[in-house]
Amino acid sequence: MLKISNIDVFYGDLQVLWDVSFEVREQEILVLIGANGAGKSTIIRTISSLLTPKSGSIEFKGARLDHRPPHEIIQQGIVHVPEGRRLFPEMSVEENLKMGSLCGEAKAKRFETLEHVYELFPRLEERKKQMTGTLSGGEQQMAAIGRGLMSLPKIMMFDEPSLGLAPILVQEIFEMIRRINSEGVTVLLVEQNVKQTLSMCNRAYVLENGRVVMEGSGVDLASDEKVKEAFLGI
Ligand code: ATP
């Protein structure tokens, strides 16, 4: 569905991704794991076209995506739920949600989709008129996911959705990601919470210093000695 081939990505003169290749298959949950600074967020930002690869290509269903503007990536159905949520704190929850459906089919269907988001996250409906900055961290993460859903995505890319949340909320967010996937949305997930994500994903890639160094099913990687030592503290 999404094919990343041999991309090199730089911040200015600093190269942070080296010849990175991987693919995301339709309907799967794919996880990228790696230590801090390995380049996971940079990959997601590059797919979203917030960064442009210096070489290599990104294809979605056979068509080139790299060098297209970010709004076109969203219109293609690829949405990014960023680390830190990036909501508008002084706008209401519902206004933030509607920011996810500003054009095309998503705009035409926004009331219907909003109903669906409220069904998934009843707490957002209860707080729909509340200023977003006053929500708890978990509720803000729900709002960020809800805003992503408002654009009717085919692929949702989550960057560290569990960051800073209490364990009970982490479970809730992962459960929601599974449910969104079961409703037909392909998931690309970047997480520090390696144990949990390997148990819920179909496949995973391991990144080290900007390079892909390992690939496998979640089950296989969870029992790999190097992965256990580096990420699971076993
Ligand atoms: P983390 O979990 O800490 O976010 P990550 O695997 O997502 O880690 P990236 O955020 O993609 O890693 O960072 C990869 C490398 O790029 C790091 O060395 C980081 O310091 C560097 N980097 C990230 N953002 C920038 C930036 N805006 N300018 C310069 N260097 C950056």
Residues whose N, C-alpha, C, O or C-beta is under 5 A from the ligand:
A	BS01	ATP	Y11 V16 A35 N36 G37 A38 G39 K40 S41 T42
